[in-house]
Structure formats: C-alpha cells, structure tokens
C-alpha cells in the first residue's frame, strides 16, 4: 500500500494564491455594491427632496403645528 | 483547527476523569506496577490518545507476554518480513485507538443541546415570574394616547423628512403613504 507523498512545501503560497485575490475582490465588490445600492440612491433622494422644497411654506406649516418656541402660531 | 481544540478539551476532560478514577479500563491493567492509592503516578511517562500529539511518551501495552516479546524481537529485523496481521498487532501494542477511532462522533451533542433548552426553559419561567412580580408599572409615556400625541409631534417637527419617518407620511392627505 503506497500513498502519494503529501505536499510538503509551498502550502502558504498555495493558500495565498487562492485567498488573496478573493480578499481583494470581495471588499471591492462590497464597496461597489454599497456605493451603488445605498449612497447613490440616497444622494438622489436628497437632491429630489430639495429640488421642490419651499422653505417658507414648510416653515409656516411647522409654525402652525405649534412646535416652534421662538414663534407662536399665527393668531395667538 | 476546531477539531484540534475539541480534541484538546476532550483530552483534558478525559485526563481529569482518568486521574480521578484511575482504575477505569485497560489503561491501568497494562501498566507494570500497581498503585496503592487511587492516583495515576504522573511522574511516570504517560500514554494518551490525542489528535494533535500523535506519539505519546510510552506505548499502550507495556507489559508484554512471551508472544508479544517474540513479535517485538521480529520487529527488530526487516519489516518486509512481517505479515499484515503482525503489523497490525504491533500497531495495537503501541496504540490504543486509531485516528478514526479517536475521531468517532459521540452522542454528547444531544446532552448539550438538551441541557441548553432546559436552562432556557428555566430562565423563561424566571423571566415570566419577574415580569409579573418585580417590574414596576410602565411609564405613562407608553400609553396609547401619549404615543399618538408623540407621533403627531414627530410629524409636525418633520423628523427625517427625506428618507425616514416623516418621509412616509403624506402631508397632503394626512395619512401614511
């Protein structure tokens, strides 16, 4: 019964050759996924919101709701 | 890696168990001198079955009868002269368990999981009793009306109007989107 001689050398190199490309590729993929899945939509959402944001009108709405402390709602 | 540490812990447990009740098994019977007390003499070379340390300090069977002795004499010659059965007999003289026998899975996990669930159950009972007898009354801010007023105030303040809370409220139609 003769078994094949096991690999005695180059074990770390073999492991690195397999794992290092993955170690570099996976974070890049993760970063790209996060950028295009999360941050870009978020930037768009903010841009869209402020495109049609009427500051004065919103101020008056919030004032009428009574949450401001510096101005009371109109009428009191 | 995991198997190594499990083997180490298993060996620790078995070693402590053996030191505690040393007359168990063939381990003592094959040792040459008889202990007066119930202790293994730890100053003598020991035998162990460990995955990470393959060659223990002594062979499994120390005390050889005449048949074993003649086999050991034959071992001093060329090994090609040994038959398969003789080689296996020599192995079994030297070692107690083979690696597959050492690695044989046990039913211990059932005990562990069962014990875990028992303690989860006891803890659950304790938590339930605690919720009934120990906890003070809830703060008034947890009530239905207060929560409704709180939500209305958050919407008035436009909390997270772009992506979060107030973004989900339709201000024109006064309802959730």
Interface residues (C-beta under 8 A of the other chain):
Chain A: X42 X45 X46 X49 X58 X61 X62 X65 X66 X67
Chain B: X153 X156 X157 X158 X161 X162 X163 X171
